[in-house]
Amino acid sequence: MGVLPTPGVSMLMKKNSFSLGIMITASHNPHSDNGIKMFKSDGFKLEENIEVEIEEIIFQKKTNPTQCVSTVGTKSEAKKSFLNY
């Protein structure tokens, strides 16, 4: 998508048939407010318990990333037409 405000990811999730949206944030806010935000297909953020579970997997390195590749869904590249809202 390129550079866009966080609510833009939410709107594009609702408008298109994406299964997950990820926003990497960094701004004028305190560093504790920056990070990764994940959105469900309905445009709402993932529930906190799911985010905690994902964080635990990442920080505890419970999985080998190369083993996960075969289980990951397909990749969709955003086309400029998605931005015509």
Buried (B, 14 or more C-beta within 10 A) or exposed (E): EEEEEBEBBBBBBBEBEBEEBEBEEEEEEEEEEEEEBBBBEEBEBBEEEEBEEEEEEEEEEEEEEEEEEEEEEEEEEEEEEBEEE
